[in-house]
Amino acid sequence: MSQTKFAYFEGEIRPIEEAKVSITCNTLHYGTGCFGGLRAYWNEEQEQLYAFRLADHYKRFLNSAKLLHCRLDYTVDQLIAITVQLLQREGWRENCYIRPIAYKDDGFYRVWLHEATDRVAITSQPVGAYIPVDKGASVCVSAWRRIDDTSIPARGKVNGTYVNSALAKSDAMLSGFDDTLLLNQDGHVAEGSAANFMMVRDGVVITPPLTSNVLEGITRRTLLELIREELMIEVAEREIDRSELYLCDEAFFCGTGAQVTPISTIDHRSVGNGDVGAITNQIRELYFRVVFGKEANYMHWLTPILQREAVYA
């Protein structure tokens, strides 16, 4: 696998070795930053790298920064341009993950947000599957509850929030599971450790609403549109009880990292017959055709990194 060589750091693209923050960085001590998670996909036939929904991701990134009183002198278009330049410098010929981060760094510690110096850095690296499973993930319901929006903004990708995710994920893995589902403070299903959740019952795709303390996922939004408009499958955004998880016919995680990850068991109970379901397969196949630049109707979601004319397959 290739190694990261560059980063956007302190206003320019630099060798990765120069992209370092001090031990006194405020965000290191208090988690007072936010980040984004983006992917770019290498289409071997077209010899093109496609970055997926950059504008939507950077709009959410700036919104997350706004929640933290960050003062950033960047527009969505500027962040897209920087990302394209960074990926071109790296010259990736494989799928890669892109990580922008906004952080506060004044060289001393403070627990308030509004007077800090805010900075942005962006890196990228090759990436494979977030959950390396072939036939579906084994999942448990976590004893930890999803952080409530009245405590830390759940709809933003705030650094400190992910301690909640890390505690739940580690407990699940140490107990022999691949991942976990967190309930919200009301006892309804929220999401996975780092992915949104969808399930299928009686031919209907069901997912928790954004008001259930879930991240406003770009992949979630993508799939909802594809399921409704392309696959013509009914979708319900509603609260899900824990016991309903044990009765669903299919289930899967979705997100930039998870992409579309089928779930085979929940709390040692088989989801359906334990295999990847027919609807999940349809969604998965369509999603990957879209992100790899093989669906002409959705090329507006993709930013080609290399200067080549796309040929649809």
QUIBEL-V33981 format. One record per pair of residues at least 12 apart in sequence whose ideal C-beta (glycine too) atoms are under 10 Angstrom apart, sorted by the first residue. I is the first residue (numbers start at 1). J is the second residue. Records with the same first field share a line. If there is no record, write none. Layout:
BEGIN
I: J + J
END
This chain:
BEGIN
1: 94 + 125 + 126 + 127 + 128
2: 90 + 91 + 92 + 93 + 94 + 96 + 125 + 126
3: 16 + 90 + 125 + 126
4: 16 + 19 + 90 + 92 + 96 + 123 + 124 + 125 + 126
5: 17 + 89 + 90 + 91 + 124
6: 18 + 19 + 85 + 86 + 87 + 88 + 89 + 90 + 91 + 122 + 123 + 124
7: 19 + 20 + 86 + 89 + 90 + 99 + 121 + 122 + 123 + 124
8: 79 + 82 + 83 + 85 + 86 + 89 + 100 + 120 + 121 + 122 + 123 + 124
9: 21 + 119 + 120 + 121 + 122 + 123
10: 105 + 119 + 120 + 121
11: 73 + 82 + 119 + 120
12: 82 + 85
13: 82 + 85 + 86 + 88 + 89 + 90 + 122
14: 121
16: 90 + 123 + 125
19: 121 + 122 + 123
21: 101 + 103 + 105 + 119 + 121
22: 105 + 106 + 107 + 108
23: 107
24: 105 + 106 + 107 + 108 + 109
25: 103 + 104 + 105 + 106 + 107 + 109 + 119
26: 103 + 104 + 105 + 106 + 107 + 108 + 109 + 110 + 111 + 112 + 113 + 116 + 117 + 118
27: 68 + 101 + 102 + 103 + 104 + 105 + 116 + 118 + 119 + 159 + 160
28: 103 + 104 + 105 + 109 + 159
29: 104 + 109 + 110 + 111
30: 104 + 109 + 110 + 111 + 112 + 113 + 159 + 160
31: 103 + 152 + 158 + 159 + 160 + 161 + 162 + 163
32: 68 + 69 + 70 + 102 + 103 + 104 + 105 + 110 + 111 + 112 + 113 + 116 + 118 + 158 + 159 + 160
33: 64 + 65 + 68 + 70 + 101 + 102 + 103 + 104 + 105 + 118 + 119 + 120 + 121 + 157 + 158 + 159 + 160
34: 60 + 61 + 62 + 63 + 64 + 65 + 66 + 67 + 68 + 70 + 100 + 101 + 102 + 103 + 153 + 156 + 157 + 158 + 159 + 160 + 161
35: 61 + 64 + 65 + 99 + 100 + 101 + 102 + 103 + 121 + 122 + 156 + 157 + 158 + 159 + 162
36: 54 + 57 + 58 + 59 + 60 + 61 + 62 + 64 + 65 + 79 + 83 + 98 + 99 + 100 + 101 + 102 + 122 + 157 + 218 + 256
37: 57 + 60 + 61 + 97 + 98 + 99 + 100 + 127 + 130 + 157 + 194 + 215 + 217 + 218 + 219 + 255 + 256 + 257
38: 51 + 52 + 53 + 54 + 56 + 57 + 58 + 61 + 83 + 96 + 97 + 98 + 99 + 100 + 122 + 124 + 218 + 256
39: 51 + 52 + 53 + 57 + 95 + 96 + 97 + 98 + 124 + 127 + 218 + 219 + 255 + 256 + 257 + 259 + 291
40: 52 + 54 + 83 + 84 + 87 + 90 + 92 + 94 + 95 + 96 + 97 + 98 + 124 + 127 + 291 + 302 + 303 + 304 + 305
41: 94 + 95 + 96 + 259 + 288 + 290 + 291 + 292 + 293 + 294 + 302
42: 92 + 93 + 94 + 95 + 96 + 126 + 292 + 293 + 305 + 306
43: 95 + 291 + 292 + 293 + 294 + 302 + 304 + 306 + 308 + 310 + 311 + 313
44: 93 + 94 + 292
45: 292 + 293 + 294 + 311 + 313
46: 292 + 293 + 294 + 304 + 306 + 308 + 309 + 310 + 311 + 312 + 313
47: 93 + 306 + 308 + 311
48: 292 + 293 + 302 + 304 + 305 + 306 + 307 + 308 + 309 + 310 + 311
49: 84 + 87 + 88 + 90 + 91 + 92 + 93 + 94 + 95 + 96 + 293 + 302 + 303 + 304 + 305 + 306 + 308
50: 95 + 290 + 291 + 292 + 293 + 294 + 299 + 301 + 302 + 303 + 304 + 305 + 306 + 310
51: 80 + 83 + 84 + 87 + 96 + 98 + 124 + 291 + 301 + 302 + 303 + 304 + 305
52: 98 + 218 + 219 + 222 + 256 + 290 + 291 + 292 + 293 + 298 + 301 + 302 + 303
53: 218 + 219 + 221 + 222 + 256 + 290 + 291 + 298 + 300 + 301 + 302 + 303
54: 76 + 77 + 79 + 80 + 81 + 83 + 84 + 98 + 301 + 302 + 303
55: 76 + 77 + 79 + 80 + 300 + 301 + 303
56: 76 + 216 + 218 + 221 + 222 + 301
57: 76 + 79 + 80 + 83 + 98 + 100 + 157 + 218 + 256
58: 74 + 75 + 76 + 77 + 78 + 79 + 80 + 82 + 83 + 100
59: 76 + 79 + 218
60: 76 + 155 + 156 + 157 + 215 + 216 + 217 + 218 + 221
61: 74 + 76 + 79 + 100 + 101 + 102 + 120 + 122 + 156 + 157
62: 74 + 75 + 76 + 79 + 100 + 102 + 120
63: 153 + 155 + 156 + 157 + 216
64: 102 + 153 + 155 + 156 + 157 + 158 + 159 + 161 + 215 + 216
65: 100 + 101 + 102 + 103 + 118 + 120 + 156 + 157 + 158
66: 153 + 156
67: 113 + 152 + 153 + 155 + 156 + 157 + 158
68: 102 + 103 + 104 + 113 + 114 + 116 + 118 + 153 + 156 + 158 + 159 + 160
69: 104 + 112 + 113 + 114 + 115 + 116 + 118
70: 102 + 103 + 104 + 113 + 114 + 116 + 117 + 118 + 119 + 120
71: 114 + 115 + 116 + 117 + 118
72: 102 + 118 + 119 + 120
73: 118 + 120
74: 100 + 102 + 120
78: 120
79: 100 + 120 + 122
80: 303
82: 100 + 120 + 122
83: 98 + 100 + 122 + 124 + 303 + 305
84: 303 + 304 + 305 + 306
85: 122 + 305
86: 98 + 100 + 122 + 123 + 124 + 305
87: 122 + 124 + 303 + 305 + 306
88: 305 + 306 + 307
89: 124
90: 123 + 124 + 125 + 126 + 305
91: 305 + 306
92: 124 + 125 + 126 + 305 + 306
93: 126 + 306
94: 126 + 127 + 128
95: 126 + 127 + 128 + 129 + 259 + 291 + 292
96: 124 + 125 + 126 + 127 + 305
97: 123 + 124 + 125 + 126 + 127 + 128 + 130 + 256 + 257
98: 122 + 123 + 124 + 125 + 127 + 256
99: 121 + 122 + 123 + 124 + 125 + 127
100: 120 + 121 + 122 + 123 + 124 + 157
101: 119 + 120 + 121 + 122 + 123 + 157 + 159
102: 118 + 119 + 120 + 121 + 157 + 159
103: 116 + 117 + 118 + 119 + 120 + 121 + 159
104: 116 + 117 + 118 + 119
105: 117 + 118 + 119
106: 118 + 119
127: 256 + 257
129: 257 + 258 + 259 + 261
130: 178 + 179 + 192 + 193 + 194 + 195 + 253 + 255 + 256 + 257 + 258 + 259 + 261
131: 178 + 179 + 192 + 193 + 194 + 195 + 253 + 257 + 258 + 259 + 261 + 262 + 263
132: 178 + 261
133: 178 + 179 + 261 + 262 + 263 + 264
134: 262 + 276
135: 262 + 264 + 274 + 275 + 276
136: 178 + 250 + 251 + 252 + 261 + 262 + 263 + 264 + 265 + 270 + 271 + 272 + 274 + 275 + 276 + 277 + 280
137: 177 + 178 + 179 + 180 + 192 + 195 + 251 + 252 + 253 + 258 + 261 + 262 + 263 + 264 + 265 + 266 + 271
138: 172 + 176 + 177 + 178 + 179 + 263 + 264 + 265 + 266 + 267 + 268 + 271
139: 172 + 177 + 178 + 179 + 180 + 181 + 192 + 193 + 197 + 245 + 251 + 253 + 261 + 263 + 264 + 265 + 266 + 267 + 268 + 271
140: 168 + 171 + 172 + 173 + 175 + 176 + 177 + 178 + 179 + 180 + 181 + 265 + 266 + 267 + 268
141: 168 + 172 + 177 + 180 + 181 + 182 + 183 + 189 + 242 + 245 + 246 + 266 + 267
142: 164 + 165 + 167 + 168 + 169 + 171 + 172 + 177 + 179 + 180 + 181 + 182 + 183 + 190 + 192 + 193
143: 167 + 168 + 171 + 172 + 180 + 182 + 183
144: 163 + 164 + 165 + 166 + 167 + 168 + 169 + 171 + 172 + 180 + 182 + 183 + 193
145: 164 + 168 + 182 + 183 + 184 + 185 + 186 + 187 + 190 + 213
146: 161 + 164 + 165 + 168 + 181 + 182 + 183 + 184 + 185 + 186 + 188 + 189 + 190 + 191 + 192 + 193 + 208 + 212 + 213 + 214 + 215
147: 160 + 161 + 162 + 163 + 164 + 165 + 182 + 184 + 185 + 190 + 213
148: 164 + 184 + 185 + 186 + 190 + 213
149: 184 + 185 + 210 + 211 + 212 + 213 + 214
150: 185 + 213
151: 164 + 185 + 213
152: 164 + 213
153: 213 + 215
154: 184 + 190 + 191 + 210 + 211 + 212 + 213 + 214 + 215 + 216
155: 210 + 211 + 213 + 214 + 215 + 216 + 217
156: 215 + 216
157: 194 + 215 + 216 + 217
161: 215
162: 193 + 194
164: 182 + 193
165: 180 + 182 + 191 + 192 + 193 + 194 + 195
166: 193 + 194
167: 180 + 182 + 193
168: 180 + 181 + 182 + 192 + 193 + 194
169: 182 + 192 + 193 + 194
170: 193
171: 193
172: 192 + 193
173: 193
176: 268
177: 265 + 266 + 267 + 268
178: 192 + 253 + 261 + 263 + 264 + 265
179: 192 + 193 + 194 + 195 + 253 + 258 + 261 + 263
180: 192 + 193 + 266
181: 193 + 195 + 197 + 240 + 242 + 245 + 251 + 253 + 263 + 266 + 267
182: 197 + 213 + 214
183: 212 + 213 + 240 + 241 + 242
184: 208 + 211 + 212 + 213 + 214 + 239
185: 212 + 213
186: 212 + 213 + 239
187: 239 + 241 + 242
188: 208 + 209 + 212 + 213 + 238 + 239 + 240 + 241 + 242 + 244
189: 206 + 207 + 208 + 212 + 214 + 239 + 240 + 241 + 242 + 244 + 245
190: 208 + 212 + 213 + 214 + 215 + 239 + 240
191: 207 + 208 + 212 + 213 + 214 + 215 + 217 + 220 + 253 + 254 + 255
192: 214 + 252 + 253 + 254 + 255 + 257 + 258 + 261 + 263
193: 253 + 257 + 258
194: 215 + 253 + 255 + 256 + 257 + 258
195: 214 + 215 + 217 + 219 + 220 + 252 + 253 + 254 + 255 + 256 + 257 + 258 + 259 + 260 + 261
196: 208 + 210 + 214 + 215 + 216 + 217 + 218 + 219 + 220 + 221 + 223 + 224 + 252 + 253 + 254 + 255 + 258
197: 212 + 214 + 217 + 220 + 240 + 245 + 251 + 252 + 253 + 254 + 255 + 258 + 263
198: 220 + 223 + 224 + 227 + 235 + 237 + 240 + 248 + 250 + 251 + 252 + 253 + 254 + 260 + 263 + 279 + 280 + 283
199: 240 + 244 + 245 + 247 + 248 + 249 + 250 + 251 + 252 + 263 + 266 + 271 + 277 + 280
200: 233 + 248 + 249 + 250 + 251 + 252 + 271 + 272 + 277 + 278 + 279 + 280 + 283
201: 236 + 240 + 244 + 247 + 248 + 249 + 250 + 251
202: 234 + 247 + 248 + 249
203: 233 + 234 + 249 + 250 + 278 + 279
204: 233 + 234 + 235 + 236 + 249 + 279
205: 223 + 224 + 227 + 228 + 231 + 233 + 234 + 235 + 236 + 237 + 250 + 252 + 279 + 280 + 283
206: 234 + 235 + 236 + 237 + 238 + 239 + 240 + 244 + 248 + 251
207: 220 + 223 + 224 + 227 + 235 + 236 + 237 + 238 + 240 + 254
208: 220 + 237 + 238 + 239 + 240
209: 236 + 237 + 238 + 239 + 240
210: 237
211: 237 + 239
212: 237 + 238 + 239 + 240
215: 255
217: 254 + 255 + 256 + 258
218: 254 + 255 + 256 + 301
219: 253 + 254 + 255 + 256 + 257 + 258 + 259 + 260 + 287 + 291
220: 237 + 254 + 255
221: 254
222: 254 + 287 + 290 + 291 + 298 + 301
223: 235 + 252 + 254 + 255 + 260 + 283 + 284 + 286 + 287 + 290
224: 237 + 254
225: 298 + 301
226: 282 + 283 + 286 + 287 + 289 + 290 + 295 + 298
227: 279 + 282 + 283 + 286 + 287
229: 297
230: 282 + 283 + 286 + 290 + 295 + 297 + 298
231: 279 + 282 + 283 + 286
233: 279 + 282 + 283
242: 266 + 267
245: 263 + 266 + 267 + 269 + 271
246: 266 + 267 + 268 + 269 + 270 + 271
247: 269 + 271
248: 263 + 266 + 269 + 271 + 272 + 277
249: 271 + 272 + 273 + 277 + 278 + 279 + 280
250: 262 + 263 + 264 + 271 + 272 + 273 + 275 + 276 + 277 + 278 + 279 + 280 + 281 + 283
251: 263 + 264 + 265 + 266 + 271 + 272 + 277 + 280
252: 264 + 271 + 276 + 277 + 279 + 280 + 281 + 283 + 284
254: 283 + 284 + 287
259: 284 + 287 + 288 + 291
260: 276 + 280 + 281 + 283 + 284 + 285 + 286 + 287 + 288
261: 280 + 284
262: 275 + 276 + 277 + 280 + 281 + 283 + 284
263: 276 + 277 + 280
264: 276 + 277
286: 298
289: 313
290: 302
292: 313
293: 310 + 311 + 312 + 313
294: 310 + 311 + 312 + 313
295: 312 + 313
296: 310 + 312 + 313
297: 312
299: 312
END
